[in-house]
Amino acid sequence: MKTFARSLLSNLRALPRNLSLGLRPGVADSHGSAASRLRRNFFYHLHPLRVTERALRPSVTLGLGVISVVLFALLSLTGVLLMIYYLPATAQAYGSMEDIQYAVSFGDFVRAMHRWSAHAMVITMILHLLRVAAMGAYRHRELNWLLGLGLGGLVLGLSFTGYLLPWDQRSFWAVSVAAAMMDSLPLIGEALKQLALGGQQVGQATLLRFYMLHVALMPAAIMMLMAFHFWRIRRDGGLCRAETAAGAEPMVPAWPHLVLREALLILGVIAIMATLSLLVSAPLGVPIDPHTPSNPEKAPW
């Protein structure tokens, strides 16, 4: 316990310095003409040209970062398709969800893909953070670790704001319970509740605010932080790079070793989510009855 406490204090003392170092240019590539040709390419700044042999092992990263990005891309695509038919108004939201579910061609599939991809992204994001923490991969990359924590918070916020949009009985009372919990927060609870709901109760203002956060502000923030996250990995020297007793770990070209593995993983994730969405429809509860809460009244989580 004393060793852990000393290590924690040492990391906290080194945090400001490591964060300042994280803002400086990182490891540069000097691997010939291939790097020179791609130096002005935006993709070059997000994807490494070379990786360590250890990073190619599935047991090291588990591909959780790539899976999270693929799920976010699926969420963005299916979300845009759902926006065509969804109406963010209390009198029309549930009816538009019924149209998507039962009347629009492939609407059931698109909605299921969106729903299950959202659940999968939350699980994958949590596992990714746990993997980084368990392996100590955040050391000397504290800035990127904080970016990852910020992305994790935004993913949870994206999931929470999207939960209200079906405007059915379960989503209405789940957000109502969560809003009531804010009253227990000291000092900022009441103000935070007013800001989130646009009033004292879940209503039209709440639905519109959650819709705006879900389809515009949070996705934009996630894309910006994600780009910065990838760039920082690239500038820190790539995935799972560390110094060994014999010096730097051996490196191999990203093409074809890493790129082909990523392509196979992307296709696998898409196939799994499509199959799940074909077999299991996304649930849609009964219409809202604000005078008759569920028994017992609670949030599903």
Secondary structure as the mmCIF struct_conf table of DSSP 4:
data_model
#
loop_
_struct_conf.conf_type_id
_struct_conf.id
_struct_conf.beg_label_comp_id
_struct_conf.beg_label_asym_id
_struct_conf.beg_label_seq_id
_struct_conf.end_label_comp_id
_struct_conf.end_label_asym_id
_struct_conf.end_label_seq_id
HELX_RH_AL_P HELX_RH_AL_P1 LYS A 2 GLY A 22
TURN_TY1_P TURN_TY1_P1 LEU A 23 LEU A 23
BEND BEND1 ARG A 24 ARG A 24
HELX_LH_PP_P HELX_LH_PP_P1 VAL A 27 ASP A 29
BEND BEND2 GLY A 32 GLY A 32
HELX_RH_AL_P HELX_RH_AL_P2 SER A 33 LEU A 38
TURN_TY1_P TURN_TY1_P2 ARG A 39 ARG A 40
HELX_RH_AL_P HELX_RH_AL_P3 PHE A 42 LEU A 46
BEND BEND3 HIS A 47 HIS A 47
BEND BEND4 LEU A 49 LEU A 49
STRN STRN1 ARG A 50 THR A 52
TURN_TY1_P TURN_TY1_P3 GLU A 53 GLU A 53
HELX_RH_3T_P HELX_RH_3T_P1 ARG A 54 LEU A 56
BEND BEND5 ARG A 57 ARG A 57
HELX_RH_AL_P HELX_RH_AL_P4 PRO A 58 THR A 61
TURN_TY1_P TURN_TY1_P4 LEU A 62 GLY A 63
HELX_RH_AL_P HELX_RH_AL_P5 LEU A 64 MET A 83
TURN_TY1_P TURN_TY1_P5 ILE A 84 TYR A 85
BEND BEND6 ALA A 89 ALA A 89
TURN_TY1_P TURN_TY1_P6 THR A 90 GLN A 92
HELX_RH_AL_P HELX_RH_AL_P6 ALA A 93 GLU A 98
HELX_RH_PI_P HELX_RH_PI_P1 ASP A 99 ALA A 103
BEND BEND7 VAL A 104 VAL A 104
TURN_TY1_P TURN_TY1_P7 SER A 105 PHE A 106
HELX_RH_AL_P HELX_RH_AL_P7 GLY A 107 MET A 135
TURN_TY1_P TURN_TY1_P8 GLY A 136 HIS A 140
HELX_RH_AL_P HELX_RH_AL_P8 GLU A 142 LEU A 164
TURN_TY1_P TURN_TY1_P9 LEU A 165 PRO A 166
STRN STRN2 ASP A 168 ASP A 168
HELX_RH_AL_P HELX_RH_AL_P9 GLN A 169 MET A 182
TURN_TY1_P TURN_TY1_P10 ASP A 183 SER A 184
BEND BEND8 LEU A 185 LEU A 185
TURN_TY1_P TURN_TY1_P11 PRO A 186 ILE A 188
HELX_RH_AL_P HELX_RH_AL_P10 GLY A 189 LEU A 197
BEND BEND9 GLY A 198 GLY A 203
HELX_RH_AL_P HELX_RH_AL_P11 GLN A 204 MET A 212
HELX_RH_PI_P HELX_RH_PI_P2 LEU A 213 LEU A 217
HELX_RH_AL_P HELX_RH_AL_P12 MET A 218 ARG A 235
TURN_TY1_P TURN_TY1_P12 ASP A 236 GLY A 237
BEND BEND10 GLY A 238 GLY A 238
TURN_TY1_P TURN_TY1_P13 LEU A 239 CYS A 240
STRN STRN3 GLU A 243 THR A 244
TURN_TY1_P TURN_TY1_P14 ALA A 245 ALA A 246
STRN STRN4 GLY A 247 ALA A 248
HELX_LH_PP_P HELX_LH_PP_P2 GLU A 249 PRO A 250
STRN STRN5 MET A 251 PRO A 253
HELX_RH_AL_P HELX_RH_AL_P13 ALA A 254 LEU A 279
BEND BEND11 VAL A 280 VAL A 280
HELX_LH_PP_P HELX_LH_PP_P3 SER A 281 PRO A 283
HELX_LH_PP_P HELX_LH_PP_P4 VAL A 286 VAL A 286
STRN STRN6 PRO A 287 PRO A 287
HELX_LH_PP_P HELX_LH_PP_P5 ILE A 288 ILE A 288
TURN_TY1_P TURN_TY1_P15 PRO A 290 HIS A 291
BEND BEND12 THR A 292 THR A 292
BEND BEND13 ASN A 295 PRO A 296
#
